[in-house]
């Protein structure tokens, strides 16, 4: 199941804690297909402690997070949102 987080850092970080084996697409708020980056839910780049404290640092500024326990689901989401070729940068 795919869950998108925009302007919801608290919900996003709760999802990370509940799904440590999951995956996250970091995408721009406008869904620009030229920027889709896949991360493991364990990746320090998307779960740094300072981001939990800085309001909007994860989902409230220029980016949103698309989360799922499944890489194939995220690849399908990326293609459905205009990402052609390889599904991730």
C-alpha positions as CSV (number, residue, x, y, z in Angstrom):
1,X,0.0,0.0,0.0
2,X,1.3,3.4,-1.0
3,X,1.0,6.3,1.4
4,X,2.0,9.9,0.4
5,X,3.1,12.5,2.9
6,X,2.9,16.2,2.2
7,X,3.0,18.7,5.1
8,X,2.9,15.9,7.6
9,X,6.3,15.3,9.0
10,X,4.9,13.7,12.2
11,X,2.9,11.2,10.2
12,X,5.9,10.5,7.9
13,X,8.3,9.8,10.8
14,X,5.7,7.6,12.5
15,X,5.5,5.6,9.2
16,X,9.3,5.2,9.1
17,X,9.3,3.9,12.7
18,X,6.4,1.4,11.9
19,X,8.0,0.2,8.6
20,X,11.7,-0.1,9.1
21,X,12.0,-2.4,6.1
22,X,10.0,-0.2,3.9
23,X,11.0,2.2,1.1
24,X,10.5,5.9,0.4
25,X,10.5,7.9,-2.8
26,X,11.6,11.5,-2.3
27,X,9.8,13.6,-4.9
28,X,9.2,17.2,-5.5
29,X,5.9,18.7,-4.4
30,X,4.9,19.3,-8.0
31,X,5.6,15.6,-8.9
32,X,8.3,16.6,-11.4
33,X,9.2,13.3,-13.0
34,X,12.9,14.2,-13.4
35,X,13.4,14.0,-9.6
36,X,12.4,10.6,-8.1
37,X,14.9,9.2,-5.6
38,X,14.4,5.8,-3.9
39,X,15.6,5.4,-0.3
40,X,15.3,2.6,2.3
41,X,13.3,3.6,5.3
42,X,16.5,3.1,7.3
43,X,18.5,5.6,5.2
44,X,20.0,8.4,7.3
45,X,19.4,10.9,4.5
46,X,15.6,10.7,5.0
47,X,15.3,10.1,8.8
48,X,18.0,12.3,10.4
49,X,17.0,13.3,13.9
50,X,17.3,17.0,13.0
51,X,14.6,16.6,10.4
52,X,12.2,15.4,13.1
53,X,12.8,18.6,15.1
54,X,12.8,21.1,12.1
55,X,9.2,21.8,11.2
56,X,8.5,20.9,7.6
57,X,12.0,19.7,6.8
58,X,10.8,16.3,5.5
59,X,7.4,16.9,3.9
60,X,6.6,20.6,4.3
61,X,8.9,22.4,2.0
62,X,9.8,21.6,-1.6
63,X,9.4,17.8,-1.3
64,X,6.9,15.1,-0.4
65,X,7.5,11.4,0.5
66,X,5.8,8.5,-1.2
67,X,6.1,5.4,1.1
68,X,5.5,1.7,0.6
69,X,6.8,-1.7,1.8
70,X,7.2,-2.6,-1.9
71,X,9.7,-1.3,-4.4
72,X,7.6,-2.6,-7.4
73,X,4.7,-0.6,-6.1
74,X,6.8,2.5,-5.9
75,X,8.2,1.9,-9.4
76,X,4.6,1.6,-10.7
77,X,3.7,4.9,-8.9
78,X,6.7,6.6,-10.5
79,X,5.7,5.5,-14.0
80,X,2.1,6.6,-13.4
81,X,3.5,10.1,-12.4
82,X,5.5,10.5,-15.6
83,X,8.8,8.8,-14.8
84,X,10.0,7.0,-18.0
85,X,12.8,4.6,-18.3
86,X,14.5,3.6,-15.1
87,X,12.1,4.2,-12.3
88,X,14.5,6.1,-10.0
89,X,17.4,8.5,-10.1
